[in-house]
Amino acid sequence: MEMSERSLYRPEDTRFEVDVEALITRLRPLLPAEGLITHEQGRRAYECDGLAAYKQLPLLVASPETVDQARAVLRICSESGVPVVARGSGTSLSGGALPHPQGVLLSLAKFDRIKEIDPHRRIARVEPGVRNLAISEAAAPFGLYYAPDPSSQIACSIGGNIAENAGGVHCLKYGLTVHNVLQVTLLTIEGERITLGSLAPESPGYDLLALLTGSEGLLGVIVEVVVQLLPNPLTKQVLMASFPTVETGGHAVAAIIAGGVIPAGLEMMDGPAIQAAEEFIQAGYDTHAAALLICELDGGEAE
């Protein structure tokens, strides 16, 4: 369901009439204390994600702590014909976690354990509520890190990263989330547990893992993730160049790629972005430039 469609739903929409009290009666015994939010004040905190221009109050908010609890919620909602929207940290800027007015908002925030860091196979097995940056922090003692680094990595969760196929400044060289996830375990709306992908570089059959990545939770609720880790580069260097026009900065980007150089990160800022960033953080940017190009190179000294 696209965001534009979601925004059409209204609380008075009678196409999805739900017996709320009966649903609460069935869900409450299955969840921990405070695991089912029914009052408006509590539900209001889940009315939107980072795209605050679109808001919708969910019918109920369920916050399970175990896979069995999440499975039970999904089964009851499926039997009752109640829509379910899964939510991670809610940092998305695309409305990916916008609730359904006659549905249950399923929060995976309590699924926040790092189950395994395997430095030999260079993998991390984590729950969907684990923060993106926390994976790299846990892998750091082994000289490893997780490459995709969206700007919200200090807060965004890996389950949401998969739902949105998040990228980041390093996606130019190391790819998006879809290129760094090996295996995902998810629950269907009926509560069935399915595992897609494998710990090997390739798995047989259709690439359903790629289909799942970026689907905004429409195909299942993620309950476990295995991501690949990369060794820390031997060295890093960051260059910053000023340009008199945005066009010349763009030509520089094309020339770098055409020259066979794939930077770890390559980002450009135009004049208004430079001014805003400098006023906020005083980074020492050239405020007279029409464009700045920030280029990060990593690898061995020869590279």
Buried (B, 14 or more C-beta within 10 A) or exposed (E): EEBEEBBEBEEEEEEBEBEEEEBEEBBBEBBEEEBBBBEEEBBBEBBBBBBEEBBBBBBBBBBBBEBEBBBBBBBBBBEBEBBBBBBBBBBBBBBBBBBBBBBBBBBBBBBBEBEEBBBEEBBBBBBBBBBBBBBBEBBEEBEBBBBBBBEBBEBBBBBBBBBBBBBBBBBBBBEBBBBBBBBBBBBBBEBEBEEBBBEEEEBEEEEBBBEBBBBBBEBBBBBBBBBBBBEBBEEEEEEBBBBEEBEBBBEBBEEBEEEEEBBBBBBBBBBEBBEEBBEEEEEEBBEEBBBBBBBBBBBEEEE
